[in-house]
Amino acid sequence: MRKIRMNYLLIVLTILIQSCNEQEKKVDALKTENDYTLLMYGLPDMERQNSRNIIAEKWAIKFKSVAGCVVSKELVDSVKTINDRVNKNIEKKYGKNWNAQFEKEIGEEYEKEKQITAILDKVDFIRKRDDQMDKEGNGLVYYMTPIENSTTDYKVSVEGWDTINDKDVWVSYYRMTANYKTKEYKLLEDKIEKIE
């Protein structure tokens, strides 16, 4: 759905602008002996963020944002020093070319998520919700996680902005499951839930 994509882009741009305005956080020397936490700064790849998070959890690698777009030379140097040490830990566990395999798995995950998005974009009640939200200048976002012990089934939370008690809050409109192979989905719950 073109409207969902446009609204999604507006949400992404808002997040990116906030991320660019983020102040640098002091980068303390992390204990890196057995650490798998890579430090990040700058604009995240919002389109593939969900996919990266899923693969990072599978690999037990973490990413920590320490600044937005504007960074000092000192911060860049500190991040490089720490990430070099962390990268050595990751190489010991996964091999020298770990990053190529990691990125390949993110790409594969992203392709599965695109298939689920295509399925859900056609669901009548989601389309109606999106049309309603479009009038308010908002859109829907799908957060997906693979269901344990399944290679094709995902849990999906359909989320966006809503007003509760005169406050704008991020909510989940629908909780669902979807299978990218069979193209089937199942609505589990449609009660609006505030995301904390």
N, C-alpha and C positions, 0 to 999 in steps of 0.2 A: 504494500500500500504506500503510495507516494506521500500521503499525509503523515503517516506514521514516521516515515523516513525523515521528512522535513521537520516534524516536531522533535524527533530524536536528535537531529542535528542541532536544533535550538538548545536543547538540554545540554548536549555535549559542549556547544560553544560557551554556555554559561559556566559549566564546570571548568573548561579550559581557561577562561578569563580569570576565574577565581584562582585556579592553580598558578597562573602566571603572576598574579598579585600576591601569592603566598610569600611570606617572609622566610628568609633562610633560617633554618633551625640549626642550632649549634650541633656540629657533628663531633660527638665524643668518640674517642677510640673505643671501638666495640671489642668485646672478647671475640676473637675470630678463630680461635683454635679449632673449634668444632661447629662453627657458625655457618649457616647457609642463607644469610640475609644480605641481599644486595641493595645498596643505596641508590636512589633514583632522584633526578631533578628534571625539570622541564615538562613538556606536554606529554601526557600519557596517550597511548593509542586506544581511544575510547571504544572504537568499533570492535576491537579484539580483546578488550579488557576482561570480559567474562571468561573467554577461552583461556587467556593467560592465567587467570586465577585458578581455574580448574586444573590445568597442567602443573602449575606451581605447587598446588596442594599435593598432587599425585607424586611429585618429585621431592617434596619436603623442602622446597626453596621458597624463601620469602622475599618480598620487595618492600622497601620502606622509603617513602617520599621524604626528602629532607629540604626541598626548596621548589619554588615555581620556576618561571622562565628566566628570571634575572638572578644571576649567581655571581659570586666573587671568585677570583682566581684561587683564593685560599680554600673555599668550599670545594671547587672542582678538584684541587690537588688532594684534599682530605678524602673525598669520595673515591678517587682513583686508588689511593693507598689502601683504603679499607677493602674496596672491591677486588683489588689484586689478590689480597690475602684470602678473601672469601672464595674467589674463583679457584684458587689452588685447592681449597677444601672440596669444592664441587668437582673439580677434575679428579681428585683422588677417589671420589665416590662413583663418578659416572664416566670418566675418561676425558682425554684432551678435547675431543670434538663434541662435548656435551651440548654446547649451545646450538649447534646445527640440528641435532636430534630434538632438542627442546623446542626450537622454533618450528620444526616439521610437525611435531605433535600439536602445537598451538594451531597451526594451519589446518590440520585434520579436524581438530575439535571445532574450529570456526566454521568449517564446511558443514558439519552436522548441525550446528546451531542455526546456520542460514536455512537449512532445510526445515527445521522446526519453525522458524520465523515465518517461512512461506506457508506452512500449514495453518498456523494461528492467525495470520493476516486474513485468511478466508473465513474464519469463524464469525458467524452472524452477530452474536452478542458482543464480541470484541470489536467488530467493525462499528457497531452502534455506539459503544462506549467511546471509541476513538473519534467518531463524528461529533459526539457531544463535547468531548474535550477539545476538539479542534476549534469549536466555536469560542472556547474560553482561551485559546492560544496555548494549549498544552498538548501533550501526546503521551503515548504508552511506551513502556520499555519492558522487555522480557528478560528476566533473570533465570538462568537455567543451570541445573546441576544434574549430572548423570545419576541414575538410580543404581545403588549398589547391586552388584551381581547381575547387571544387565548391560549389554553392549549397545542397545538401541533405544532404551527408555530414559526419559528425562523428567525431573520435576521442574515445573515452570511457575514462576510468580509473575503475574502481569501487573506492573506497577506504574504509578504516575502521581501527579499532584492532585490534591483535593482540599476542601475546606471543612474542618471539623472545629466546632465551637469558635467560629470566626477566625480561625488560624489556618494558614496554608501549611499542610503537612504532606509528607510523602507516604503513600499508602499502597497496599497490595489489594487490587480489585478482585483478582481471581487466583486461585491455586489450582493447578492442573497437572496432568501428566501428558506426555506426548511421545510418540514413537516415530522417529524420522524415517524408518524403513517402511512401516505399514501405512504411514501417513494418518494414523489415528490419534485422537486426543480424548481425554476424559476430564470433565470438570469435577474437581474434588470439593471446592468450596467457593462461594461467591459473596461471602460477607466481607465488607470493606474492613481491612485491618491496618491500623497505623504501624508504620515501620519505625522502630526505635533506633 
